[in-house]
Amino acid sequence: MSTTDQPLRQPEAGDALEILTADHRAVEQLFDAFDRAPKDDLERKSTLVQRACELLTIHAIVEEELLYPAAREAFGKDDEKIDVEEAYVEHFLVKTLIEKFTQLRAGDEGFDATFRVLKENVTHHVEEEETELFKEIRKAGVDLVKLGAKIEARKTELQNRITEVATATTH
């Protein structure tokens, strides 16, 4: 059974890594829904891509602002920071692909291919994060409940900003 076949479970009360792992599962479900969408259902594809890009953007921001700095601080020595530096570079690639969707529309040449490449990059990143970086962070003794509260607050703030922008442009 793959991780995407499992029902979404609620993260433990405020554990930062559980919250971020739940985000990973949510994005994987969007990727799977896109893969199952009929080729000609452009509205569905467009909606799935938009939602995935929103989730990934919020997720990347909270990791870069909160998780990665906490990891760097906890790790201390340079050899373990390599995972954090690689994560930043992988985020850059994902954000570059997300940016392409400001010009691409469902049905355009390259739309589906760009989303498949985004999926491949995110899947690789998630696998490394969950099998390596998250384990190192947990071992390093980071206060994951305190960090989780900051992550939830920032995610809410970012989601509210997206909602404000969306509703302002529809009125």
Buried (B, 14 or more C-beta within 10 A) or exposed (E): EEEBEEEEEEBBEBBBBBBBBBBBBBBBBBBBBBEEBEEEEBEBBBBBBBBBBBBBBBBBBBBBBBBBEBBBEBBEEEEBBEBBEBBEEBBEBBBEBBEBBEEBEBEEEEBBEBBEBBBEBBBEBBEBBBEBBBEBBBEBEBEBEEBBBBBBEBBEEBEEEEEEEEEEEEE
